[in-house]
């Protein structure tokens, strides 16, 4: 690895793991913020999957309940 490649590697490392100069004191490195965004995306996709599964199940239970109460009357 030559010096130019080492400099590029340091620049990438600094971009991911260092807080930019002049940022607020509570600012986190880019890699931590990216991981948080991916966690939120994972949670959101599970929520959507649950809703897509749950809505037809609830509708089916409602229809079944209505049919059964119709038979009993």
C-alpha positions in Angstrom: 0.0 0.0 0.0 1.5 3.3 -1.0 1.2 6.6 0.8 -1.7 7.9 -1.4 -3.8 4.8 -0.6 -3.0 5.2 3.1 -4.2 8.8 3.0 -7.4 7.7 1.2 -8.0 5.0 3.9 -7.4 7.5 6.7 -9.9 9.9 5.0 -12.6 7.2 4.8 -11.9 6.1 8.4 -12.2 9.7 9.6 -15.4 10.3 7.6 -17.0 7.2 9.3 -15.6 7.2 12.8 -14.7 10.8 13.6 -17.0 13.7 14.5 -16.6 16.5 12.0 -14.7 19.6 13.3 -17.1 22.3 14.3 -20.0 19.9 15.0 -22.1 20.3 18.2 -20.7 18.4 21.2 -23.5 15.9 21.2 -23.0 14.9 17.5 -22.2 11.2 16.9 -19.9 9.7 14.2 -21.5 8.9 10.9 -21.2 5.1 11.4 -23.3 5.3 14.6 -25.9 7.4 13.0 -26.1 5.0 10.0 -26.6 2.0 12.3 -29.4 3.8 14.2 -31.1 4.6 10.9 -30.8 0.9 9.8 -32.3 -0.2 13.2 -35.3 2.1 12.7 -35.7 0.7 9.2 -35.7 -2.8 10.5 -38.3 -2.0 13.2 -40.4 -0.2 10.6 -40.4 -3.1 8.2 -41.4 -5.5 11.0 -44.3 -3.2 11.9 -45.5 -3.1 8.3 -45.2 -6.9 8.0 -47.2 -7.3 11.2 -50.0 -5.0 10.0 -50.1 -6.7 6.6 -50.6 -10.1 8.3 -52.8 -8.8 11.2 -55.4 -6.9 9.1 -56.6 -9.9 7.0 -56.6 -12.1 10.1 -58.8 -9.7 12.0 -61.1 -9.3 9.1 -61.4 -13.1 8.8 -62.2 -13.4 12.5 -64.9 -10.7 12.2 -66.5 -12.5 9.3 -66.3 -15.8 11.2 -67.9 -14.3 14.3 -70.7 -12.8 12.2 -71.4 -16.1 10.5 -71.4 -18.1 13.7 -73.8 -15.6 15.4 -76.0 -15.9 12.4 -76.2 -19.6 12.8 -77.0 -19.4 16.5 -80.0 -17.1 15.9 
